[in-house]
Amino acid sequence: MSEAQVLHRANGAPVSTSFRQAAFGEDDPFARHREIAWEGPDSMIAGRTRFIGELDVPGFPHTETIIVVEGELTLTADGAAPLVLGPQAGAVIGCGTVLRIQAQSGARFVFCATACDKPTQRGLFPLCAEADFKPSASLPPEALLSQPPQCRKDNVFTEDGMHYSAGIWDSTPYHRIVRPHRINEFMYLLDGSVRFATPDGSVLSLGTGDALFVPQGVQVGWESSDRVAKFYVTQSVQA
């Protein structure tokens, strides 16, 4: 895909993104439910899923970040207390995790997953808006059309072998030029709104509760007029 992919709108509005129903590998526990919007050369996918029922997974076959947008999903890792996820909550499932998945009345979630040959981070890593924020790097002056923002993040999961990270990030308002996106990035807005400009002058607007995937290399700008907070997943694609 050569453009950003809207995965979900909080107001229930339909999205123009094309989804295809497909499994992510032979042992995908969500194989019958998964809808993929984007699949990249470095074995990363992004999309949405509806799920109801119970599954016991002897070893989760990949690493996956999920954010619930409707209903309730319960994840129980072997030997741990259940993790109950409602709307605007999520978790990273480490590859190889022994897991029970339950959704008694149905749940919908957006996801970003990647294949993993040599996992080092098994277990569940919760994502929630109550983050342990730490200062993070701002943008280079040549990319900005405004004053530099103050940015913070809480990186809760990293799998170095896959160049995969997930966590929570926030920023003061800023305006950035249109430029090639430097990473694959999944984002779910927890607060605020963003206008993503494109080279042809069109603008894609996202608000609180919306989800987006931006492939590496896609030309986008950024303009926000209030604080923005988001869950993120990033992957640095190797040249």
N, C-alpha and C positions, 0 to 999 in steps of 0.2 A: 504494500500500500504506500502511496506517496502523499498522504495527507493524514491529519489528526483524526482519530476515530472516537466519536461520542458513544459511550457505552451505556449511559443511563441519564435520564432527566428526572430530577426529584419531583417535579409536578406531574409526572406520568405521561408527558407528551411523547409521541413517537419520535424515534431518531432515524436519520437517513442512512446510518451505517448498515452495511450488509453483513449479516451473520450467517454462518454455516454450522449445521449440527454435525459435530465430529468428536471423536475421542482424542485425548492427548496420550497416545501410546497404548499398548495392549492392555495394561493393567489399570487404566484410569478409573477410579471409583465413581466418577461422575460421567462416565462415557455416554449413558443414555440421556443425559440432561444438559450437557455442555453445548453452548453456542459460542463459536469462535469468531471474533471480528478481525483479528490480526494474528499472523504467525510469521516469525522472522527466521532468518538464516541461522541464528545462534540458539535455536530451539527454545524461543520464548513465545508465549501466546497471551492474548488478552481477550476478554469477552464477558459473558454473563451466563448465569445458571439458575434454573428453578429446581428445587429439590424437596421431596417429601418422603419420609420413611426412616429406616435405620440401616446403617452399614457398619460392618466390622472390617477394618483394613489392617492386615498383618504387617504391612510396611508401606507407608505412603510412597508412591513411585516417583515423585518429583517434589520440587519445592513450590509452594503456592501461597499467594497472599489473597485473602478473600475479605470483602467488605459487604456486610449485610445491608440491603436496602429495603427489605420488607419481610415481616415475620420474625421467626426466632430459630436460630441454629445452635445446637449444642455439640461441642467437640470435647471428647474425653481422651486424653493421651494415657497410655498405660501407666498405672501407678500414680496418676495425678487427679485432682478434683476436676469436675466438669467445668468447662468454660462456656458460658451461655452468652451468645452474641445476638443482640437486637439491632435495629436500624442505627446506622452511623457508628457501628463498632465492627472490629475485624480482628484478624489474626494471621500470622505467618505459620504455615505448617511446614516443618522441616522435613526434607526427604528422609525416608526410612522410619518415620514415626509410626508406632503402633497406635491405632486410632479407632475410636467409635464415633460415628457421625449420626446425629438424630435431628429430625425436624418433624414434629408431630402434626402440625397443622400447615406445613409448607413454608418455605423460605425462598427468597430471591437474593442473589448476591452477584456482585461483579468480581472479577478475578484477574490476576496476572501471575502466570506460572512459567517455570523454566525447568528443563531437564537437568538432571544432576547425576553424574557418574560416581563421584566420590564425596558423599555428604559428610560434613563435619558438625552440622547443627541440627540435631534431632529434637523434637518436642514442639510445643506450641508457644508462640511469642505474641502476646496480646497487643493490639493496637487500640488506643483510646485517646480521646481528646485531652485528657488530663496527663500531659506529657512532662517529662523531665527535660525541659528545653535548655540547650546550651548555645552560645553564639556560634554562627557558622559564617562562612565566607560570603561576602557580597559579590557584586558583578564588576567586571573591569570597566573603567571609565569610558572606554571607547564603545561599549555596548549600550550605554545608558542615554536616555533622552530626558532624564530627570535627576534629582539628587539621589545619591546612593541610598538604597534601603538598608534597614537593620534586619538581619535574617537570623533565625534560630532553628535548631532542629533537635530531634531525639531519635537517633538511629538505633532501632531495637533489634535489627537482624542484619547480619552480613554473612554471605557465603563467598569467600574470596575466589574459589575455583570457578565459580559461575559469574563473577563480577556482578553479583546481585545484592542489593541493599534495600531495606524497607524501614519506614519509620514515619515520623510526623514532623512537619516543617511549617514555619510561619514567617511572615514578612510584613514590614510596613509598606505603604503604597510606593509603586515605582512604574516607570515606563521604559521599555527596552526596545531596541531596534529589531526588525525582522532579520533573522539569521538562521543558519542550519542548526537544528537541535543537536546537542552534542552527545546525547545518550538516548536509549530507549527509556521512556518514562510513562508510568501509569500514575494517575492522580485522582483522588476523590476529595472534593472541596468540603471541608468542615465548616468554613466560615468565609464570608466575603464573596467577591465576584471578580472575574478576570475576563478581559477582552483579548483574544488571540488574533493578531493581524496576520495576513498572508501577503505574498508578493503581488497578487493581483488586486489588492486593496480591499478584499472582503474581510469581514470580522466574524469570528466565532466566539460567542459569549457563553460563559459558564457561571453558574451560581451555586450557592450552598446546596449540597446533596447531589450535585452532578458529578459524573465520572468521565474521564477522558484518557485515551492512550495516544502518546505522541512518539512515533518511530524516530530513531536516530536519522539525522539528515533532512528531516522535513523542515521547511522554512516557516518559522512562526515568530511573531513578536509577542510582547506581554505588556498589558496596561491594567493597573489596578488603582482604585481610588480610595480603598479602605484596607484594613488588615485582612490578609488572606492566610488561612490555615488549611493544610491538606495532609492526608495520608499520601505517601508516595512509595513507589517501587522504581528503582533505577537499575539499568544494566548497561555497562560499558561494552559495546560491541567491538570486537577485535578486528583490526584491518587485515 
